[in-house]
Amino acid sequence: MNKDVVVVGGGPAGLIAAVTAKSVNPDKSVCVIKAIGDGVIPCAIPYMVDTMDDPKKNVMGDMPLQNAGVDIVVDEAVGLDTETRELTLASGDTFTFDKLVLATGTEAVLPPIPGVDREGVYTIRKSMTDTVALRETFQSCRNVVIVGGGFIGAEFADELGDMDNLEVHLVELMSDLLPAAFDEEFCRDVRRRLEAKGIVVHTGVRVTAIEGDSHVDGVVLDDGVKLDADAVLVSIGAKPNVDLAVEGGLRLAGDGSIWVDDYMRTNVDGIFAVGDCAEKRDFFTRKPVPVWLASTATAEARVAGTNLYGIRVLRQIPGTISAFSTQINGVAFASAGMTCRASEREGFRYVCATAEAPDRHPGTLPGATPMKVKLVFADQSGILLGGQASGGPSVGELINVIAVAIQKKVTVRELDMMQIATHPLLGPSPTVHPLINAAHAALAKMRAAAGR
């Protein structure tokens, strides 16, 4: 079968690449090939366990593709010949293409722990069938151990903490939870929020064995502690799924992802890669970084889908700023750009400041929540390098303001003079808004250091 544009992958990146390609090139035939027929929205997988009364509400539907006039094939692409421009599917069918977009995502990494292959050890899989089975498993457990204290591990721990008669242990090798996204004070607060739900958090320790006969019954840590376990969820990370790219002889980056240029083009003409399988470069250092976010993936997909038949959009993604957000025990945590830790590691000279205020004014209004904002600036130019925030749901949008400010290279003085809209029920008082006050405090530090 012949198609003008073939997209391999049915996740957010694949969906947006296909819809964008069809919108920009309505005269072209566009097809999505996806291996999972009952896909789910990835970011909401943890909440399918308990928060959602029916996990099927998190289905990754085909309606956007169908409405756009994109064809859908549920099959696995197993072969790629870049010379004949032909894809081979597991069913034996073949597709020829003019343009190809690889959006093959990542696959979970299993650490080399003895017993990691025992029955009862799970990783995150992005199908409805697998996630419903995982939900049913957890509902029948009394003891669950989560290995990995990143976003997925912390969110699953938070979710499982709401289930009755379930003891949950969260094990993280690093000294903090979420250390890549936050500085220590925010990491400590995440830990406190989880522990307030009864989650037992172990940091700075390694899992040395997963025990049991055929089925897991315990996890051994390197400090000698043994944890009872009816089920173990391993969430230590993932690696780009590049099997098809390797089959086609595409160039890989040093971190094992698919090499792409600023327009998401691979080294083979007419073949693009987007989303988690494609190389990511840091906004500030341009170093490769393993940042896999749906927001970044869909931005890349729009660039690729727009530029398939000629460059229409110029250098729209100069690197990822790693914008994250989550909610732990009712408190939102969000981060974008560089933390103080990252600034020190990369040798950036910086000034940081923190401000706190209620997210409603006055703070005595019902539903008011403490909001904390920490900003990081370059110490000479005053350009915003990063920001972190915690508080109520509005933090989820406040971090987007910070993310735009980072991308537009807004300075400390511009943030200090920022004009904002406020309302007692919708945000902090303009007299103490943490975003502006953090900038003001940082500017004061810079002036003091300069002696003026």
RALINCOR-V494505 format. One record per helix or strand. SS is the DSSP state (H for helix, E for strand). FROM is the first residue (numbers start at 1). LEN is the number of residues. If there is no record, write none. Layout:
ss = {SS/SS}
from = {FROM/FROM}
len = {LEN/LEN}
This chain:
ss = {E/H/E/E/H/H/E/H/E/E/E/E/E/E/E/E/E/H/E/H/E/H/E/E/E/E/E/E/H/E/E/E/E/H/E/E/E/H/E/E/E/H/E/E/E/H/E/H/H}
from = {2/12/30/39/42/55/59/63/71/77/86/94/106/114/119/121/127/128/143/151/167/184/200/207/215/226/231/238/243/252/258/265/271/275/278/281/288/294/320/324/331/340/350/370/383/395/411/412/434}
len = {7/13/5/2/7/4/1/6/4/5/4/9/3/1/1/2/1/12/5/10/6/13/4/6/7/3/4/3/5/1/1/1/3/3/1/2/1/14/1/5/7/7/9/9/9/13/1/5/17}
